[in-house]
């Protein structure tokens, strides 16, 4: 017997959610909102791969996130660069830390933001605990991650690596205009129609 297509009393939002999911898929648009986690990465990667299999038409990704788990951001970053369909990153709200890292997966000409977006770049942080030997291992890994983040920012903005390493030593906040000047984004847009031609 086929499963019912209407919502049960215990899940009143299911039809609405399915409708929105279908519309988002047809619009080739993904949202990355909130903290970046392994669950976020799995969901975004699955959707990117499905959209890529459906068509090689551009995919729009709206990002508003304070960041989160760096390796989860790495996974999204790498999948964006792995698939064939071109991805346009659109910053909104704020794009910080690991979210900035995944945002930089798209080439600069395909990175834009809405007027009130703020960006945050900084080095990774850690809450190392346990035996001294474990703390030393974690400290070495944080240094490696810092260098990797700096190399990505330098590659995608055209900034010298030494300058980026200094910039991420402490929290560096950038307005939309400052992000354009820094090279994180190519331009500020206000309307969806402005995406055409990116």
N, C-alpha and C positions, 0 to 999 in steps of 0.2 A: 504494500500500500504506500502511495506517495505521501511524503511529509506535507503537512499543511503549509500554505504560503502566507497565512495571516499570522499576526502576533498572538501569542498566548497571553493570558493575564500577567504571567510572571515576566514577560519581556515586551512591554508595550512600545518600545522604541525600535524594535527590530525592522519593521517595514520601512520606516523613515531612514534608518541607518543604511539599509540595503539600497534604497533609492539614491541616497547621497553618494554611496560608494560607486554605484553604477555611473552616475553623472560625472564624478571625479575621474573615473577611468576613461570615459568617453572624451572628456576634456583633456586627457593626458596631463593631469595635474596631481601632484603629491604635496602633502603638508608635513613638515617636520616641526612640530610645536612641543615645547616642554623639554624636560631633561632627556639627553641622549643616553639610552641604555642598550643592553643587548637585545631587549625586546623591540625597541625602536628600530635598531639596525636590521634585525631579522625581517620586520614588517616592511621597512622601506626597501630593502634589497629584493624581497619577494615581489613587491609591486613594480620596481624598476625592471626586473627581469621579465615580468609578465607584459609590461608595456612595450619593452624592446622586442619581445616575441610577436606582439600584435602588429607592430609597425615600426619603421625607422623614422617616423615623424618626430619632431622635437617633443621633449617632456619638460614641463615647467615644475619646479620645486620651490615652494614658498617655505622659508626658514624663519622661525622665531623661537630661539632657544638659548638658554644660558650656558649650554654646553652639557658636560656630564662625563661619561666614561670615554676616555681617549680612544681606546681600541675599538669601541663601538663606532665612534666617529671615523676611525680608520677604515672600518668595514664599508661604511656608506661611501666614503671618499673613493675607495678602490673600485667598488661596483659601478659608481657613476662613470669612472674612467674605463671600465671593462666593457660595458655594453656599447652597442653600435649607435643607438639613437642619441642625438645630441641633447644635452641637458642644459637648461637655463636655470640658474639659481637666482631667486628673488628674495632679498632680505626684507624683513618687516619686523617691527617691534625691536627686538635686540638679537644680535647674533654674536655669541661669545664663546671663547675657549674652544672646546671640541667642535662646537657648531661652526665656528669660523673655519676650522680645519676641513670639515666636510664641504663647507661652502666653496672652498678654494679648489674643489675637484673639477669644477667647470672652467673652461678657458676664460680669460679676463673679459673678452667681448661678450660672453654669455653670462656674466655676473652683473646684476643690477640690484637696486634697492628702492624701496619707497621712501618718501622724504623724511619721515621721522625715525628711520632705523638708526640704531646705535650699534657699534661693533666693539668687541673687546678682544685684544690679543694679550697673551701672557704665557709664562712658562708653566709647565704642569706642576701641580702640587701633590704632596703625598702625606699620608698620616702613618708613617712607618712605625712599627712596634715590634716587640719580640726580642729575641737574642741580638746581641750586637752584630753578629755575622749576617743575620737576616736584614738588619737595618742597613748595613753597608751594601748589600746586594741591591736593595730597593733604591738606595741613593744613586748607585751607578745606573740603574735602569731609568731613573728620573732624568739624569743628565743626558742619557742617550735619547730619551723622548724629547727633551728640550732642543737638542741639536736637530732632530728630525723635523720638529715643528718649525724651527727657524729656517731650515733648508726649504721646506714647502712654501713658507711665506715669501722667502727670497725669490724662489723660482717663479711664483705666481704673481709677484708684484714688480719684479725687476730691481728690488732693493738689494744692496750689498749684504751678504750674510752677516758680516761683523756689525752692521748697523741694526739689522733685525735682532740679533742677539742682545744688543743693548736695549732695544725697544721693548722686548718681552721680559726684561729683567724684573720689571714691576708691571702692574696692571696698566694697560694703555687703552684708553677709551677714545673712540673716534666717532664723530657725527657722520651723517651720510656724506656731507661735502668733504670732510677730512678723509673718509674712506676712499672716495674717488681720487683725491690727491695722493693718497698713500699707494693706491693701486689695488686695493682689495676689491673694488667694484669699478665697472667701466662708466656707469652713468646712473643718474637718479631718474626714476620714472614716476608718474602719478596715475597712469591709466593703463589697463591691459592692452589697449590698442597700440601702445608704444613698444610692446614686445616684438611686434612684427618686424622682421628684417634683422633680428639679432642672430 
